[in-house]
């Protein structure tokens, strides 16, 4: 129940004629419980109300770390696949990365929270849904790796097509969330997409240069595959990127639970920012948290990641039979065990028959864990998976800058080879536009938090 003073305050707010679209923010379950408990707690002080949820420098630092990690992942993946194919195949790389991404997260959550002794209490509330999303994530990973393996998708198109993730976010968002994203943020998202197109368009159309390596003829870019095979795997690749995007947005939808109050008037809010009431037409978003002033806590994100990565690993293991077919894997059912065991073994030794597989394999696994952790932190600070994935897309122009300084080749798979290329110029044109749009989005969030503090301050002074 809500006492009379809170009802009067909310009534005054709603009577001022301000629409729910202009007044939207996030409020956590802890805050609702504090409102609904009658005369059991003192009203918060002005200092507490004006205290920001996180320091102002926290989000830029987290975004910079996420961009760095994602850039490293995109850069390392091609030489990693080339190295593991010396003695093994791409499936062994996928198994290694999945295992050594899942079990460190599992071990940390168990040691930190004694999770399996109280998993019924700690959640997640709907583990079946998280498992289903994790299965689709594993499937998308398998499809992406098979598409990139041995240049089934032509080399010069691999990174530019990753930019489809931003376009897919816009499409999926309208189907699942509709008008909750305010116009300013939608403008920012479209600006990120435009900057990404500007940065990657030249690389997408340049068939004579890929990752710093010049080619004499266009056919050298596609390896041993026919044009029909390239076209088919490009379709598979774009579908896998759509599935990858969908899994993260559905995971956000699962963590940020949509629900309304059970009765009376509750002070709730939506993802766009501002305050409203649960009897309005605006759909409420309530974020579970054990610490006031924060979004999804690291503990909660880690618990979701346990189920998410376990489901992903299980899916990849169950789909081992896809490697039996030459059209999908590298060999046949008879050579599957040999290729997989050799590929996994190369992750634990260094030699001429393995190349730099161990170096790239362990780096990729560590970076994948860091990506999962940092993605959760950016979602926690910004309150939006769309923003977090848009931040990670900044890595694509940075890879263009990287391959203007280095090229694939040499004993380690990457060697220093600076050159001025069209990819360099267009990456430098698109990158500032993307950064500006993301900074403008963060500024809109800052204004929403200040407006939210003003409402809470009015509540404190009134009561």
C-alpha positions in Angstrom: 0.0 0.0 0.0 1.0 3.6 -0.5 0.3 6.3 2.1 -1.8 9.4 1.5 1.2 11.7 1.1 2.7 9.6 -1.7 -0.7 9.4 -3.4 -1.1 13.2 -3.2 2.4 13.7 -4.6 1.8 11.4 -7.6 -1.6 13.0 -8.2 0.0 16.4 -8.4 2.7 15.2 -10.8 0.2 13.6 -13.1 -2.1 16.6 -12.9 0.6 19.0 -14.2 -0.2 17.8 -17.7 3.2 16.3 -18.4 2.9 13.3 -20.6 4.4 9.9 -19.6 6.6 10.0 -22.7 8.4 13.1 -21.3 8.6 11.7 -17.8 10.3 8.4 -17.9 13.1 6.8 -15.8 14.1 3.6 -14.1 13.0 2.8 -10.5 14.1 -0.4 -8.8 12.1 -3.0 -6.8 13.9 -1.8 -3.7 12.5 1.8 -4.3 9.0 0.5 -4.8 9.2 -1.5 -1.6 10.4 1.6 0.2 7.4 3.5 -1.1 4.9 0.8 -0.3 5.9 0.1 3.3 3.8 2.4 5.4 5.5 4.3 8.2 8.3 1.8 8.3 11.2 3.9 7.1 12.2 7.6 7.2 12.1 9.7 4.0 15.4 9.9 2.2 17.6 13.0 2.8 18.2 15.6 0.2 21.9 14.5 -0.1 20.9 11.0 -0.8 18.3 12.1 -3.4 20.8 14.3 -5.2 23.6 11.6 -5.2 24.1 10.2 -8.7 23.8 6.5 -9.2 27.4 6.3 -10.5 30.3 8.8 -10.9 30.1 10.7 -14.2 33.3 9.2 -15.4 32.2 5.6 -14.9 30.2 5.2 -18.1 32.8 6.7 -20.4 35.4 4.4 -18.8 33.3 1.3 -19.2 32.5 2.2 -22.8 36.1 2.7 -23.6 37.0 -0.7 -22.1 34.1 -2.4 -24.0 35.3 -0.8 -27.3 38.9 -1.9 -26.7 37.9 -5.5 -25.8 35.5 -5.8 -28.8 38.1 -4.3 -31.2 40.6 -6.9 -30.0 38.1 -9.7 -30.5 37.3 -8.7 -34.0 41.0 -8.3 -34.8 42.1 -11.6 -33.3 39.4 -13.8 -34.7 40.7 -14.1 -38.3 44.4 -15.0 -37.4 43.0 -17.3 -34.7 40.9 -19.2 -37.2 43.9 -19.4 -39.6 46.2 -20.7 -36.9 43.8 -23.3 -35.6 43.2 -24.6 -39.1 46.8 -25.7 -39.4 46.3 -28.8 -37.4 42.6 -28.7 -36.3 39.4 -27.0 -37.4 37.2 -24.1 -36.5 34.9 -26.3 -34.3 37.8 -27.0 -31.9 38.3 -23.3 -31.5 34.6 -22.8 -30.8 34.6 -25.6 -28.2 37.7 -24.2 -26.5 36.4 -20.7 -26.3 33.0 -21.9 -25.0 34.5 -24.1 -22.3 37.0 -21.6 -21.0 34.4 -18.8 -21.1 31.7 -20.7 -19.2 33.6 -22.3 -16.4 35.5 -19.3 -15.1 32.2 -17.4 -14.9 30.6 -20.5 -13.2 33.5 -20.7 -10.7 33.5 -17.0 -9.9 29.7 -16.9 -9.2 29.9 -20.0 -7.1 32.8 -18.8 -5.0 31.5 -15.3 -4.7 27.9 -16.0 -3.9 27.7 -19.7 -3.0 25.2 -19.8 -5.8 24.3 -23.5 -6.1 23.5 -23.6 -2.4 20.8 -21.0 -2.9 20.1 -20.8 -6.6 16.3 -21.1 -6.0 16.4 -17.8 -4.1 18.9 -15.9 -6.2 17.2 -16.8 -9.5 16.9 -16.1 -12.3 13.1 -16.0 -12.0 12.6 -17.7 -15.4 15.7 -19.9 -16.0 14.0 -21.7 -19.0 13.8 -18.4 -20.9 17.4 -17.6 -20.2 18.4 -21.2 -21.3 16.5 -20.7 -24.5 18.2 -17.4 -25.2 21.6 -18.9 -24.4 20.9 -21.8 -26.9 20.2 -19.3 -29.6 23.4 -17.5 -28.7 25.4 -20.7 -29.1 23.7 -21.4 -32.4 24.5 -17.9 -33.7 28.2 -18.4 -32.6 28.4 -21.7 -34.5 26.9 -20.1 -37.6 29.2 -17.1 -37.5 32.4 -19.1 -37.0 31.5 -21.5 -39.8 30.8 -18.6 -42.1 34.1 -16.9 -41.4 36.1 -20.1 -41.5 38.4 -20.4 -44.5 36.8 -17.3 -46.1 33.4 -18.8 -46.8 32.3 -15.2 -46.6 34.7 -13.2 -48.7 37.4 -11.5 -46.7 36.7 -7.9 -47.4 33.0 -8.2 -46.4 33.4 -10.0 -43.1 33.8 -6.9 -40.8 31.6 -4.5 -42.7 28.6 -6.9 -42.5 29.0 -6.9 -38.7 27.6 -3.4 -38.9 24.2 -5.0 -39.7 23.9 -5.5 -36.0 23.0 -1.8 -35.5 20.4 -2.0 -38.3 18.9 -5.2 -36.8 18.6 -3.5 -33.4 16.4 -0.8 -34.9 14.2 -3.4 -36.6 13.9 -5.7 -33.6 13.3 -2.8 -31.2 10.2 -1.6 -33.1 8.8 -5.1 -33.0 9.4 -5.7 -29.3 9.4 -2.3 -27.6 7.7 0.2 -29.9 7.6 3.8 -28.8 9.5 3.5 -25.5 12.7 4.9 -27.1 12.5 8.7 -27.2 13.1 10.5 -30.4 16.4 11.9 -29.3 17.8 8.4 -28.7 16.4 7.1 -31.9 18.2 9.9 -33.7 21.4 8.9 -32.0 20.9 5.3 -33.0 20.4 6.3 -36.7 23.4 8.5 -36.5 25.5 5.6 -35.3 24.2 3.6 -38.2 25.1 6.4 -40.7 28.6 6.7 -39.2 29.1 3.0 -39.4 28.0 2.9 -43.0 30.4 5.8 -43.9 33.3 4.1 -42.1 32.8 0.6 -43.6 31.4 1.2 -47.1 34.8 1.6 -48.8 36.1 -1.6 -47.2 32.9 -3.5 -48.3 33.5 -2.5 -51.9 37.3 -2.9 -52.1 37.9 -6.5 -53.3 41.7 -5.9 -53.8 42.7 -5.2 -50.2 41.7 -7.1 -47.0 43.3 -6.7 -43.6 46.3 -4.9 -45.0 47.0 -7.6 -47.7 46.8 -6.4 -51.3 45.5 -8.9 -53.9 46.3 -9.1 -57.6 42.8 -10.2 -58.6 39.4 -10.2 -57.0 39.2 -14.0 -57.0 42.1 -14.1 -54.5 39.8 -12.6 -51.8 37.5 -15.6 -51.7 39.7 -18.6 -51.3 38.8 -21.9 -52.8 35.0 -21.4 -52.8 32.7 -20.8 -55.7 30.6 -17.7 -56.1 27.4 -19.6 -55.2 29.0 -20.9 -52.0 30.1 -17.4 -51.1 26.5 -16.1 -51.7 25.0 -18.9 -49.6 27.3 -18.4 -46.7 26.9 -14.7 -46.8 23.1 -15.3 -46.3 23.9 -17.6 -43.4 26.3 -15.0 -41.9 23.7 -12.2 -42.0 21.1 -14.5 -40.5 23.6 -15.4 -37.7 24.2 -11.7 -37.0 20.5 -11.2 -36.7 20.2 -14.1 -34.3 23.1 -12.7 -32.3 21.5 -9.3 -32.0 18.1 -10.9 -31.1 19.6 -12.9 -28.2 21.0 -9.9 -26.5 17.9 -7.8 -26.8 15.8 -10.7 -25.6 18.2 -11.2 -22.6 17.7 -7.5 -21.8 13.9 -8.0 -22.0 14.2 -10.9 -19.6 16.4 -9.0 -17.1 14.5 -5.8 -17.3 11.1 -7.3 -16.3 8.0 -5.7 -17.7 5.3 -5.6 -15.1 2.8 -3.3 -13.4 1.8 -2.9 -9.8 -0.7 -5.2 -8.3 -3.0 -2.4 -7.1 -3.2 1.3 -6.2 -0.9 3.8 -7.7 2.8 3.0 -7.9 5.6 5.3 -8.9 7.2 3.5 -11.8 8.9 4.5 -15.1 10.0 3.4 -18.5 13.3 2.8 -20.2 13.3 6.3 -21.8 13.5 8.2 -18.6 11.1 10.2 -16.3 8.4 9.3 -13.8 4.9 8.1 -14.3 2.3 5.9 -12.6 1.2 2.3 -13.3 -2.3 3.3 -14.2 -1.1 5.3 -17.2 -0.9 3.9 -20.7 2.9 3.7 -20.5 4.3 0.2 -20.0 6.4 0.1 -16.8 9.9 -1.3 -16.5 11.1 -2.4 -13.0 14.7 -3.3 -12.6 15.6 -5.7 -9.8 18.5 -4.5 -7.8 20.0 -4.9 -4.3 21.7 -1.5 -4.3 19.9 1.7 -4.6 21.0 4.0 -7.4 22.2 1.2 -9.6 20.7 -0.7 -12.5 21.2 -4.4 -13.0 23.8 -5.4 -10.4 27.0 -7.3 -11.3 25.8 -10.2 -9.1 22.5 -10.5 -11.0 24.2 -10.2 -14.4 26.7 -12.8 -13.4 23.9 -15.2 -12.4 22.3 -14.7 -15.7 25.6 -15.3 -17.5 26.0 -18.7 -15.7 22.8 -20.0 -17.3 23.4 -18.1 -20.5 26.9 -19.5 -21.2 26.0 -23.0 -20.0 23.2 -23.2 -22.5 25.4 -21.8 -25.2 28.1 -24.4 -24.4 25.6 -27.2 -24.4 24.2 -26.2 -27.7 27.6 -26.1 -29.3 28.5 -29.5 -27.9 25.2 -31.0 -29.1 25.7 -29.7 -32.6 29.0 -31.5 -33.0 27.6 -33.6 -35.8 27.5 -30.5 -38.1 31.3 -30.8 -38.4 30.8 -34.2 -40.1 29.7 -32.7 -43.4 32.4 -31.2 -45.6 30.1 -28.4 -46.6 30.0 -27.3 -42.9 33.1 -28.6 -41.3 36.6 -29.3 -42.5 36.5 -33.1 -42.8 34.3 -36.1 -42.5 32.9 -38.1 -39.5 36.0 -40.3 -39.5 38.4 -37.3 -39.3 36.3 -35.3 -36.8 37.9 -36.8 -33.7 41.4 -36.3 -35.1 40.8 -32.7 -36.2 39.1 -31.7 -33.0 41.6 -33.4 -30.6 44.5 -31.9 -32.6 42.9 -28.5 -32.6 42.2 -28.6 -28.8 45.7 -29.9 -28.1 47.3 -27.0 -30.0 45.8 -24.6 -27.4 48.1 -26.1 -24.8 51.4 -26.3 -26.7 53.4 -24.2 -29.1 55.1 -25.7 -32.2 55.4 -25.5 -35.9 52.4 -27.8 -36.4 50.2 -25.5 -34.3 51.5 -22.0 -35.0 50.3 -19.3 -32.7 47.0 -21.2 -31.9 47.7 -21.2 -28.1 48.4 -17.5 -27.9 45.3 -16.5 -29.9 43.1 -19.1 -28.3 43.7 -18.0 -24.7 43.6 -14.3 -25.6 40.3 -14.8 -27.4 38.8 -16.7 -24.4 39.9 -14.1 -21.9 38.6 -11.3 -24.1 35.3 -13.0 -24.5 34.9 -13.2 -20.8 35.8 -9.5 -20.5 33.3 -8.7 -23.2 30.5 -10.4 -21.3 31.4 -8.6 -18.1 31.8 -5.2 -19.6 28.6 -5.5 -21.6 26.8 -6.1 -18.4 28.5 -3.1 -16.7 27.5 -0.8 -19.6 24.0 -2.1 -19.5 23.9 -1.5 -15.8 25.2 2.1 -16.1 23.1 3.1 -19.2 20.0 1.0 -18.7 20.0 -0.1 -22.3 21.3 -3.1 -24.2 20.8 -1.1 -27.4 23.3 1.5 -26.2 25.8 -1.2 -25.1 25.7 -2.9 -28.5 26.0 0.4 -30.3 29.1 1.2 -28.2 30.6 -2.1 -29.2 30.0 -1.4 -32.9 32.6 1.4 -32.6 35.2 -1.4 -32.8 34.5 -1.8 -36.5 36.0 1.5 -37.7 38.9 0.9 -35.3 39.7 -2.4 -37.0 40.0 -0.4 -40.2 42.5 1.8 -38.5 44.3 -1.2 -37.2 44.7 -2.9 -40.5 46.1 0.3 -42.0 49.0 -0.1 -39.6 49.3 -3.9 -39.6 48.6 -6.8 -42.0 47.9 -10.5 -41.7 51.1 -12.5 -42.2 54.3 -13.5 -40.6 55.1 -16.1 -38.0 52.5 -14.6 -35.5 49.8 -14.0 -38.0 50.0 -10.2 -37.7 52.9 -8.0 -38.7 53.7 -4.3 -38.8 52.9 -2.8 -42.3 51.8 0.8 -42.2 50.1 2.2 -45.3 47.6 4.9 -46.3 44.4 3.2 -47.5 40.9 4.2 -48.3 39.8 2.2 -45.3 41.9 4.4 -43.1 40.4 7.6 -44.5 36.7 6.5 -44.4 37.2 5.0 -40.9 38.4 8.4 -39.7 35.4 10.1 -41.2 32.8 7.7 -39.7 34.3 7.2 -36.3 33.7 10.8 -35.0 30.1 10.7 -36.0 29.5 7.5 -34.1 31.3 8.8 -31.0 29.3 12.1 -31.1 25.9 10.3 -31.4 26.8 7.9 -28.5 28.0 10.9 -26.4 24.7 12.7 -27.1 22.7 9.6 -26.0 24.7 9.6 -22.7 23.9 13.3 -22.3 20.2 12.6 -22.7 20.5 10.0 -20.0 22.2 12.5 -17.7 19.4 15.0 -18.2 16.8 12.3 -17.4 18.6 11.5 -14.1 18.8 15.1 -13.1 15.1 15.5 -13.8 14.4 12.3 -11.8 16.4 13.8 -8.9 14.3 17.0 -9.1 11.1 15.0 -8.8 12.4 13.0 -5.8 13.7 16.2 -4.2 10.2 17.8 -4.6 8.8 14.7 -2.9 11.2 14.9 0.0 10.6 18.6 0.6 6.8 18.2 0.3 6.6 15.4 2.8 
